[in-house]
Amino acid sequence: MVSSSHEAMHRIFQDHPTLFSRISETLGIPFPSPTGISELPNDVTETKPVDRRIDTLLRIDTDSHGPFLLAVEAQKNKDPEKPASWGYYLAFLRNKYRLPPLLLVICQDRATAEWAARPDPIGFCSWPSLTVRPIVVGPDNLPVINDPAKVLEDVPLAALSTIVHGASPDIDGILKTMSTALQEAPEDVRNPVIEFIFQGLDKLPAAEIWRKLVVVDLSFYKSPLFQETRAEGKAEGVTERAAEDVLAVLDTRGVDVPEEARSRITDCDDPDVLRGWLRQAAVATSIDDVFRAE
């Protein structure tokens, strides 16, 4: 079954197809600026019987070098069968569209990115007839964006960076930067990005931190992903739920909470104080950091 994280890592290119231009600039790989982009069917199935689908397939037009095809694949882990599939995709696309194809692979961990980046020669002995050589994006070559102003300069790129760095030990600060910046972003940009990040983090511990930040910093945001959370909050009482959120974030971050501090949090009946504690909990390294918000 395809995970939501897998979907987010490639579908963001469907919503923001010009993102590839900034990716290539970031990686230092020169490509001409696009003059037009259109999404193509991702079905590369043979007449019988094997079903093959590229995650996302785009046609990108340029003035200086003409059009090319961009196949985007989200790769969660190493798969020894995948390079053969990628080779098939590239050959199929070249034959079907008569355009040069490029393969872009998005990874969330260094080991998978290093594996995906290795050229895979297809041939015999020392004569490769075809070499699969994808452009790979991973935590090592996609910079962290930790300045809200920089996030607002390119929100889709910042969102992809956040997803790629989802397992980073610094993810709490990265997410706080995103939630702070998105308060100033237009609604039509902000809302889909909130969803992409939530889906991209999937089952990582950072997903819980992101959920709490969205509830607190972006409380005006309406989404089916968060309606259940808010409904539970109303049923259990606003302050009780807020106290649980503070403790959940601290637990996720591994911050020790002595019994006295735990009682102080659960006994608090001031929503504003609890909201401040929750903001601090997202970046705290000790329980004292949390109570400074008061």
C-alpha positions in Angstrom: 0.0 0.0 0.0 1.3 3.4 -0.9 1.8 5.7 2.1 0.8 9.3 2.5 4.4 10.2 2.8 5.2 8.6 -0.5 2.3 10.5 -2.1 3.3 13.9 -0.7 7.0 13.6 -1.9 5.9 13.4 -5.5 2.4 15.0 -5.7 3.8 18.4 -4.6 5.3 18.6 -8.1 1.8 18.2 -9.5 0.5 21.2 -7.5 3.7 23.2 -8.0 5.3 21.9 -11.3 7.8 24.8 -11.4 9.4 23.4 -8.2 11.8 21.4 -10.4 13.5 24.6 -11.5 14.3 25.6 -7.9 15.4 22.0 -7.1 17.9 22.0 -10.0 19.2 25.5 -8.9 19.6 24.2 -5.4 21.5 21.2 -6.5 23.7 23.2 -8.9 22.5 21.3 -12.0 21.9 23.8 -14.8 18.6 23.4 -16.7 16.9 26.1 -18.9 14.0 27.9 -17.3 10.6 26.4 -18.2 8.2 28.3 -20.4 5.3 25.9 -20.0 4.5 22.8 -17.9 1.7 20.2 -18.3 1.0 17.1 -16.4 0.9 13.9 -18.5 -0.7 10.5 -17.8 1.5 8.5 -15.4 0.3 5.1 -16.8 3.2 3.3 -18.5 1.5 0.0 -18.5 2.2 -2.6 -21.1 -0.7 -3.9 -23.2 -0.5 -7.1 -21.1 -0.1 -7.8 -18.1 2.3 -5.7 -16.0 0.9 -2.6 -14.4 3.6 0.1 -14.2 3.0 3.7 -13.0 5.4 6.6 -12.5 4.6 8.5 -9.4 4.3 11.9 -11.2 5.1 12.7 -14.9 5.4 16.2 -16.2 6.2 17.7 -19.6 8.3 20.9 -19.2 8.8 23.3 -22.1 11.8 25.6 -22.4 12.8 28.3 -24.9 16.5 27.4 -25.3 16.4 23.6 -25.4 12.9 22.6 -26.2 10.6 20.3 -24.1 11.6 17.5 -21.8 9.9 15.0 -19.6 10.3 14.9 -15.8 9.5 11.6 -14.0 9.3 12.2 -10.2 9.6 9.1 -8.0 9.3 9.1 -4.2 11.5 6.4 -2.7 11.1 5.5 1.0 13.7 2.8 1.2 16.1 0.7 -0.9 14.5 -1.6 -3.4 16.9 -3.7 -5.6 14.1 -4.1 -8.2 13.5 -0.3 -8.6 16.5 0.6 -10.9 15.2 -1.9 -13.5 11.7 -0.2 -13.3 13.3 3.2 -13.6 15.2 2.0 -16.7 11.9 0.8 -18.2 10.2 4.1 -17.5 12.9 6.1 -19.2 13.0 3.9 -22.3 9.2 3.8 -22.5 8.9 7.6 -22.2 11.6 8.2 -24.8 9.9 5.9 -27.2 6.3 7.1 -26.6 6.8 10.8 -26.5 10.0 11.2 -28.5 11.3 13.6 -25.9 14.3 13.4 -23.5 13.3 12.1 -20.1 14.8 13.0 -16.7 14.3 11.0 -13.5 14.0 12.8 -10.2 14.0 10.7 -7.0 13.0 12.2 -3.6 14.2 10.4 -0.5 13.8 11.0 3.3 17.0 9.4 4.5 20.7 9.5 3.6 21.1 5.7 3.0 18.3 5.5 0.5 19.4 8.7 -1.3 23.0 7.4 -1.6 21.7 4.1 -3.0 19.3 5.8 -5.4 22.1 8.1 -6.7 24.3 5.3 -7.8 24.3 4.9 -11.7 22.8 1.6 -12.7 24.3 0.4 -16.1 22.1 -1.9 -18.2 24.2 -4.0 -20.6 26.8 -6.7 -20.7 30.3 -6.8 -19.4 31.9 -3.4 -19.8 29.4 -2.1 -22.4 26.3 -0.4 -20.9 23.6 0.1 -23.5 21.6 2.2 -21.0 22.6 3.8 -17.7 20.0 4.8 -15.2 21.3 8.0 -13.5 18.6 9.8 -11.6 18.8 13.2 -10.0 18.4 12.5 -6.3 17.1 14.8 -3.6 17.7 13.9 0.0 18.6 15.3 3.5 22.2 15.7 2.4 21.7 18.0 -0.6 18.4 19.8 0.0 19.1 22.6 2.5 17.1 23.1 5.7 15.1 26.4 5.5 15.0 27.7 9.1 14.1 31.4 8.4 10.4 32.3 8.1 11.2 35.0 5.5 13.1 32.4 3.4 10.1 30.1 3.7 7.8 32.8 2.3 10.1 33.3 -0.7 9.4 29.8 -1.9 6.8 27.9 0.2 6.6 24.8 -2.0 10.4 24.3 -1.8 10.4 24.9 2.0 7.6 22.3 2.3 9.5 19.7 0.3 12.6 20.4 2.4 10.6 19.9 5.6 9.3 16.6 4.4 12.7 15.4 3.2 14.2 16.4 6.7 11.3 14.7 8.5 13.5 12.4 10.5 16.1 15.1 11.3 17.0 15.7 15.0 16.3 19.4 14.2 12.8 18.8 12.8 11.0 20.5 15.7 12.7 23.8 14.9 12.1 23.3 11.2 8.4 22.7 11.8 8.2 25.7 14.1 9.7 27.9 11.3 7.1 26.5 8.9 4.1 27.1 11.1 5.4 30.7 11.9 5.9 31.5 8.2 2.5 30.0 7.1 0.7 32.4 9.3 1.6 35.1 6.8 1.1 33.0 3.6 -2.0 33.4 1.4 -4.7 30.8 2.2 -4.5 29.2 -1.3 -0.8 28.5 -0.7 -0.9 27.8 3.0 -3.7 25.2 3.2 -2.4 22.7 0.6 1.1 23.0 2.1 -0.1 22.2 5.6 -1.7 19.0 4.1 1.5 18.1 2.2 3.6 18.3 5.3 1.2 16.3 7.4 1.0 13.6 4.8 4.8 13.7 4.1 5.7 13.2 7.8 3.2 10.3 7.8 4.1 8.0 10.8 7.3 9.8 11.8 7.2 11.3 15.4 7.4 14.7 13.8 3.9 14.3 12.5 2.5 14.7 16.0 4.6 17.8 16.6 3.3 19.3 13.3 -0.3 18.5 14.3 0.1 20.4 17.6 1.7 23.4 15.9 -1.1 23.6 13.4 -3.7 23.5 16.1 -1.9 26.3 18.0 -0.2 28.5 15.5 -2.7 27.9 12.6 -5.9 27.4 14.6 -7.9 29.2 11.9 -7.0 26.4 9.4 -9.9 24.1 8.6 -9.2 20.6 7.3 -10.7 17.1 7.7 -7.3 16.0 9.0 -7.7 18.2 12.1 -11.5 18.2 12.6 -11.3 15.0 14.7 -8.7 16.6 16.9 -10.8 19.7 17.5 -13.9 17.6 18.1 -12.1 15.6 20.8 -10.8 18.9 22.3 -14.3 20.2 22.7 -15.6 16.9 24.1 -12.9 16.6 26.8 -12.7 20.3 27.6 -10.4 22.9 26.1 -7.9 23.1 29.0 -7.8 19.4 29.6 -7.0 18.7 25.9 -4.4 21.6 25.8 -2.6 20.1 28.9 -2.5 16.7 27.2 -1.1 18.3 24.1 1.7 19.9 26.1 2.6 16.6 27.7 2.4 14.7 24.4 4.8 17.1 22.7 7.2 16.9 25.6 7.0 13.1 25.6 7.7 13.1 21.8 10.7 15.3 22.3 12.0 13.2 25.2 11.9 16.0 27.8 11.8 14.7 31.4 8.6 15.9 33.2 8.8 15.6 37.0 5.6 14.7 38.8 5.3 18.3 40.2 5.6 19.8 36.8 3.1 17.3 35.3 0.6 18.3 38.0 1.2 22.0 37.3 0.4 21.4 33.6 -2.7 19.2 34.2 -4.1 21.5 36.9 -3.8 24.7 34.8 -7.2 26.1 33.8 -5.9 29.1 31.8 -6.0 28.3 28.0 -3.6 31.2 27.2 -1.0 29.9 29.6 -1.4 26.4 28.2 -1.1 27.7 24.6 2.2 29.4 25.6 3.5 26.3 27.2 2.6 24.3 24.1 4.6 26.7 21.8 7.6 26.4 24.2 7.3 22.6 24.3 7.8 22.3 20.6 11.4 23.7 21.0 12.1 23.0 24.7 15.1 21.0 25.8 14.1 21.0 29.5 10.9 21.5 31.5 12.3 24.9 32.6 12.2 26.1 29.0 8.4 25.4 28.9 7.5 27.4 32.0 9.5 30.4 30.7 6.5 31.2 28.5 4.4 32.0 31.5 
